[in-house]
Amino acid sequence: MRIAAFISLFLLFAGELSATNLSVENTLQNHVKYLTSNELQGRLTGSAGEQLATQYIATLFKDLKLEPAGDNGTYFQEFNFTAGVLLGKNNLLSVTNQQGITKNLIVNQDWRPLTFSDNTVFANSELVFAGYGITAPAIGKLPAYNSYKNLNVKNKWVVVLRYAPEKITAERRRQLSLYSSLRYKAFTAQQNGAKGIIFLSNELIPLSFDGALASSGIIALSVKESVFPVVNGIKISGQTEINKITKHGRNVLAILKINPYLASMIVIGAHVDHLGHGELSGSLARNDEIGMMHPGADDNASGVASLLQTAAMLSELKANGKLQGNKNILLAAWSGEELGNLGSAQFVKRFMKITLNNSLRPAIDAAINLDMIGHFDKKLVVQGIGSSSDWVKLFKKVNANYQLPFITQNDPYLPTDSTAFYLQGVPALNFFTGAHEGYHSPRDTADTLNYKGIKNISEFLMGLIFALEESPNLMSYQEVKKTHAVPEREFKIYLGTIPDYTSADIVGVKLAGVAKDSPAAQAGIKRNDVIIELAGNSIHDIYDYTFVLNGLPVAEPVKLVVLRGQARVALTIVPRYRG
């Protein structure tokens, strides 16, 4: 059946359903109201609210007679993630002074390990005071700053003050602030050969989870200033133990089989998770909103509502014998998006491993993601259209029947779930209606959404699905030059590497991909390489990598070492400015 006939039939059928049931707009609104209700408490990944939200979706999939596509014949695909850290039982610290007198310190009163500290035992460790522990290159007329000048800290511990010097000019303060974070100071100490670092301050640094799944490669402690009236001649012994809190998130997966013998499929997805009560760092709550529930109506109950409406329409068409095509359809509600696209990345990894033994292209024709489509006032933003040379022609063909106003953006490197598919060779789109004042705050509520707009977008999506179903062939895949980088976006230096955040427990930085025509691509860096050295610096994790990246010289070759399988491969890369 040709696409025009498909769409005409769909519009007629949609009209019949609207006349006999709740209006589509009311149905969409009911989905959003439940997903944003107090009962679900902001749908934080791994929470009871996420469990309720995913159960709601699974129940609706089952009612629609969609087949489960999750683990062990269920609708759920579970994944583990690190949700925080706790102090273990074996945290000990003693200080021996110049006279040989030893004092045992009290954890959480006199000291505590930092979140990113290594877990280890140490004894009779010598201390060296290193001021503020900052090394910063010269910027313009501002000279370089080096707390380690004339210091030998190899195999010793450095003791540093927190923050940056106070009695300096604003220009100098801005310069040093780039290099004064806890992580950067720990990195600097490690690169100077220190075994450990102690941060002195009036109050102990909180044991807050900073998103790093790996330790920093150095022992890092927060100690009250009163503990060390002097540093010279002092030795310390002890043990650190930081335990990760592991939680479980889950995707909801269902498949609508057009034909059980078809090899390829289309993936339609939307993320169900949100920020809970703003526990995650992305919260934009105002001071008077801190701790309040973040409903996530637009982000992303709107996308889930459209996903459910699309599932309902497809199911009804199939039940009435009015759905044909050349690809099966996977309907997915992802979790862990707000933590770094964890759910979609886990799905793609498992799908690639199970079905194709890590070949370059999974049997997925296309992936279409719905993320924040609740504010359709003027135009639909279609992101990632550069992922296939076929998209533009397809859109024009479909929109001839809808006349939906939209704008397109080529870049497929997006901070949402479509990127996981694109990095594995799948043409991938994201539908989006723009940022707004309520984004990532308690103000993103159900009453602020445009449900007629969500309905129109859902109908356009149906037309696009029909167009994809019409072709027996897979869409072409197109590499796109990266115009920005998620992990490098705060830095002026550009390499074009795309870290794999789902592999953060390894030593080094594993790459999920490399942008076309980037310095990384030109250097011969490949997907799945693990960067372990850059510009003479050992790379333990993503923090080390970004710290080194920020100080690289532009247009000058630097050495880089990757692990490719079990082999160490030395490469040369030429950084450039982002632009």
MOVEN-V642309 format. One record per residue. RES is the residue in one small letter. PHI is phi in whole degrees, -180 to 180 (999 if undefined). D_CENTER is the distance of its C-alpha to the mean C-alpha in Angstrom with 1 decimal. Layout:
res: {RES,RES}
phi: {PHI,PHI}
d_center: {D_CENTER,D_CENTER}
This chain:
res: {m,r,i,a,a,f,i,s,l,f,l,l,f,a,g,e,l,s,a,t,n,l,s,v,e,n,t,l,q,n,h,v,k,y,l,t,s,n,e,l,q,g,r,l,t,g,s,a,g,e,q,l,a,t,q,y,i,a,t,l,f,k,d,l,k,l,e,p,a,g,d,n,g,t,y,f,q,e,f,n,f,t,a,g,v,l,l,g,k,n,n,l,l,s,v,t,n,q,q,g,i,t,k,n,l,i,v,n,q,d,w,r,p,l,t,f,s,d,n,t,v,f,a,n,s,e,l,v,f,a,g,y,g,i,t,a,p,a,i,g,k,l,p,a,y,n,s,y,k,n,l,n,v,k,n,k,w,v,v,v,l,r,y,a,p,e,k,i,t,a,e,r,r,r,q,l,s,l,y,s,s,l,r,y,k,a,f,t,a,q,q,n,g,a,k,g,i,i,f,l,s,n,e,l,i,p,l,s,f,d,g,a,l,a,s,s,g,i,i,a,l,s,v,k,e,s,v,f,p,v,v,n,g,i,k,i,s,g,q,t,e,i,n,k,i,t,k,h,g,r,n,v,l,a,i,l,k,i,n,p,y,l,a,s,m,i,v,i,g,a,h,v,d,h,l,g,h,g,e,l,s,g,s,l,a,r,n,d,e,i,g,m,m,h,p,g,a,d,d,n,a,s,g,v,a,s,l,l,q,t,a,a,m,l,s,e,l,k,a,n,g,k,l,q,g,n,k,n,i,l,l,a,a,w,s,g,e,e,l,g,n,l,g,s,a,q,f,v,k,r,f,m,k,i,t,l,n,n,s,l,r,p,a,i,d,a,a,i,n,l,d,m,i,g,h,f,d,k,k,l,v,v,q,g,i,g,s,s,s,d,w,v,k,l,f,k,k,v,n,a,n,y,q,l,p,f,i,t,q,n,d,p,y,l,p,t,d,s,t,a,f,y,l,q,g,v,p,a,l,n,f,f,t,g,a,h,e,g,y,h,s,p,r,d,t,a,d,t,l,n,y,k,g,i,k,n,i,s,e,f,l,m,g,l,i,f,a,l,e,e,s,p,n,l,m,s,y,q,e,v,k,k,t,h,a,v,p,e,r,e,f,k,i,y,l,g,t,i,p,d,y,t,s,a,d,i,v,g,v,k,l,a,g,v,a,k,d,s,p,a,a,q,a,g,i,k,r,n,d,v,i,i,e,l,a,g,n,s,i,h,d,i,y,d,y,t,f,v,l,n,g,l,p,v,a,e,p,v,k,l,v,v,l,r,g,q,a,r,v,a,l,t,i,v,p,r,y,r,g}
phi: {999,-73,-61,-62,-68,-55,-68,-61,-63,-62,-64,-65,-67,-62,-65,-64,-67,-64,-75,-109,-124,-52,-61,-57,-63,-66,-64,-59,-65,-64,-60,-65,-61,-69,-64,-103,-72,-59,-60,-93,51,86,55,-64,-55,86,-92,-62,-65,-65,-61,-66,-64,-69,-66,-59,-68,-62,-62,-66,-59,-65,-61,-84,63,-86,-76,-67,-131,-95,-78,52,77,-104,-88,-109,-119,-89,-147,-96,-152,-87,-106,169,-138,-136,-71,-81,-79,-101,-117,-131,-150,-128,-120,-112,-87,-63,-89,84,-87,-106,-124,-86,-91,-100,-65,71,-117,-98,-161,-163,-73,-86,-52,-95,-70,-67,-94,-165,-112,-140,-146,50,-84,-82,-106,-133,-81,-124,58,-90,67,-110,-123,-139,-73,-65,-130,60,-85,-79,-72,-67,-128,-144,-69,-98,-60,67,-110,-111,-114,-60,63,-115,-104,-103,-111,-131,-84,-78,67,-130,-55,-93,-88,-137,-71,-61,-64,-65,-64,-64,-63,-74,-62,-68,-124,-112,-71,-58,-61,-68,-64,-65,-61,-62,-62,-61,-68,-90,93,-72,-84,-156,-139,-118,-100,-95,-162,-66,-117,-67,-72,-61,-87,-99,-74,-107,92,-84,-87,-113,-75,-91,86,-149,-79,-132,-125,-104,-133,-68,-58,-64,-71,-120,-64,-137,-116,-59,85,-86,-128,-128,-139,165,-155,-122,-147,-111,-108,-81,-95,-98,-124,-121,-108,-151,-85,-116,-128,-140,-125,-106,-90,-67,-154,-64,-95,-73,-92,-110,-151,-109,-111,-114,-139,-158,-87,-99,-79,-146,-100,62,-106,86,-65,-80,-67,-81,-64,-114,-64,-73,-56,-83,-112,-61,90,-78,-65,-100,-65,65,-68,-74,-113,-142,-62,-63,-67,-66,-60,-65,-59,-67,-66,-63,-61,-64,-65,-64,-62,-64,-63,-67,-60,-95,68,-114,-127,-129,163,-116,-141,-74,-125,-97,-110,-134,-108,-85,-116,76,-64,-70,-98,117,58,-65,-65,-66,-64,-65,-60,-63,-59,-68,-63,-63,-69,-77,-94,-132,51,64,-71,-73,-135,-69,-80,-117,-69,-162,-124,-121,-111,-119,-137,68,-118,-91,-121,-83,-100,-125,-140,-85,-95,-104,-100,86,-67,-74,-71,-150,-72,-86,-62,-60,-62,-65,-64,-62,-65,-71,-72,-61,-94,-115,57,-83,-72,-149,-124,-116,-131,-71,-60,-94,-86,-117,-81,-152,-70,-64,-64,-58,-76,-60,-66,-105,89,-107,-58,-139,-119,-131,-93,-154,-116,106,-76,-158,-63,-90,-55,55,-143,-65,-87,-85,-110,-61,-75,-95,-90,-101,-75,-65,-64,-62,-60,-64,-66,-63,-68,-64,-60,-59,-62,-68,-61,-60,-65,-68,-67,-66,-88,-79,-100,-74,-67,-71,-111,-130,-77,-119,-65,-75,-96,-154,-132,-59,-74,-108,-66,-91,-119,-82,-85,-125,-115,90,-92,-125,-62,-96,-74,-84,-117,-74,-81,-85,-85,108,-122,-80,-104,-82,-177,-136,-70,-62,63,-87,-55,-64,-64,-68,-81,91,-73,-126,-58,80,-63,-116,-76,-119,-145,-146,53,83,-105,-72,-113,-95,-159,-65,-68,-56,-62,-70,-65,-66,-55,-64,-106,-72,-76,-85,66,-119,-67,-130,-85,-143,-122,-123,-94,-118,71,-100,-95,-85,-120,-92,-133,-122,-126,-115,-65,-141,-72,-70,180}
d_center: {40.2,39.2,36.3,38.7,40.4,37.1,36.1,39.6,39.6,36.3,37.3,40.6,39.1,36.6,39.6,41.4,38.6,38.3,42.1,42.2,39.1,37.0,35.9,32.4,31.5,32.6,30.7,27.4,28.2,29.0,25.6,23.8,26.3,25.7,21.9,22.3,25.2,25.8,26.0,22.3,21.4,18.2,16.6,14.3,12.7,15.5,18.1,21.4,20.3,17.6,20.4,22.8,20.6,19.9,23.6,24.6,22.9,24.3,27.7,27.7,26.8,29.6,32.0,31.3,32.3,29.2,28.9,26.3,23.8,22.0,23.1,26.8,28.0,25.9,23.5,20.7,18.3,17.1,14.5,14.4,11.9,12.9,13.5,15.8,18.8,22.6,25.6,27.6,31.3,32.1,31.4,34.6,35.7,39.3,40.8,44.1,46.1,48.7,51.4,49.6,48.9,45.7,43.8,41.1,38.3,36.8,33.1,31.4,34.6,35.3,32.0,28.7,26.2,22.9,19.5,18.9,22.5,23.7,25.8,29.3,33.0,34.8,38.5,40.8,38.1,39.5,38.0,37.9,37.2,35.0,35.1,31.7,30.2,29.1,29.5,28.9,30.3,32.8,31.7,34.6,37.6,35.6,36.5,34.1,33.6,33.7,34.1,34.8,37.7,40.7,38.9,38.7,35.9,35.6,35.4,35.8,33.7,33.1,33.5,31.9,31.9,28.8,27.7,29.9,33.7,35.0,38.1,36.7,36.5,33.6,33.0,33.0,30.7,28.1,28.4,28.1,25.2,22.9,23.9,24.6,21.4,21.8,19.4,21.2,24.6,23.8,22.7,25.9,28.0,26.7,27.5,30.9,31.6,31.4,30.9,29.6,29.0,30.3,29.2,32.3,32.1,34.2,31.6,29.3,25.6,23.7,21.8,18.6,15.3,13.2,10.0,11.6,12.5,15.4,18.4,19.5,22.6,25.0,26.5,25.7,27.8,28.4,32.2,34.5,36.7,39.8,39.3,40.0,42.9,43.3,41.2,43.7,45.2,42.7,41.1,38.5,37.8,35.4,32.4,28.8,26.8,23.2,22.1,18.6,18.3,17.0,16.4,16.2,14.2,15.6,15.4,18.7,20.2,23.6,25.6,28.4,30.7,32.7,34.5,33.8,34.8,32.3,30.0,27.2,25.1,23.1,19.8,19.4,16.3,14.8,12.3,14.5,12.6,12.8,13.2,16.5,18.7,16.3,15.4,11.9,11.9,11.1,14.6,17.2,20.1,23.4,25.5,27.5,24.5,22.8,22.5,23.1,21.3,18.7,19.9,17.2,20.0,18.6,14.9,15.3,18.7,20.1,18.1,19.0,22.5,22.8,21.5,24.2,26.8,26.2,26.5,29.7,31.2,30.6,32.0,35.1,35.7,35.6,37.8,40.4,40.4,39.1,35.9,36.1,33.9,32.7,29.3,28.1,25.3,22.3,21.1,17.7,16.1,12.5,11.3,8.1,6.4,6.5,5.0,1.6,4.6,6.6,9.8,10.2,9.3,11.9,14.3,14.4,15.0,17.7,19.2,19.6,21.1,23.4,24.7,24.9,24.9,22.1,23.9,22.5,22.4,21.9,24.4,22.2,23.9,21.1,18.0,18.1,15.3,16.4,14.2,16.4,19.8,22.0,23.4,25.3,28.0,28.7,26.5,23.7,21.1,20.4,17.5,17.3,21.0,21.5,19.9,23.5,26.9,27.9,25.8,28.1,31.2,29.8,28.7,32.2,33.8,32.0,32.2,35.9,36.2,33.9,34.1,30.7,29.8,26.6,25.2,23.1,20.5,20.4,17.0,14.7,11.8,10.0,6.8,7.6,8.9,11.7,10.1,10.1,13.7,14.7,13.7,16.2,18.9,18.8,19.7,17.0,17.3,15.6,18.1,17.7,20.4,19.2,18.1,20.7,22.1,20.8,17.1,15.1,18.6,21.4,23.0,20.8,23.6,25.2,28.2,26.4,25.4,27.5,28.2,30.5,27.8,25.5,28.5,29.2,25.7,26.0,29.4,28.2,25.5,28.3,30.3,27.5,27.2,31.0,30.9,28.5,30.7,33.8,33.1,33.7,31.7,28.0,26.7,26.5,23.3,23.0,21.2,20.2,20.4,17.2,18.0,15.0,12.1,8.6,9.2,12.9,13.1,15.1,17.6,20.6,20.7,19.2,19.0,16.9,14.8,11.3,10.1,9.2,6.8,8.7,11.8,11.5,14.9,16.8,18.7,17.6,14.6,14.3,13.6,12.2,14.4,16.6,17.4,20.9,23.6,21.5,23.0,21.0,22.4,25.8,25.7,25.3,21.8,20.5,17.6,17.4,19.1,18.3,19.1,21.3,23.4,23.2,26.3,28.1,25.4,23.9,20.2,19.1,15.3,12.7,14.7,17.9,16.6,15.7,18.9,21.0,19.5,20.5,24.1,24.7,27.8,27.6,29.6,30.7,29.9,28.1,27.9,24.8,24.9,22.7,23.2,23.8,24.6,27.1,28.3,27.7,27.6,28.5,27.5,28.2,25.7,26.8,24.2,24.6,23.8,21.1,23.0}
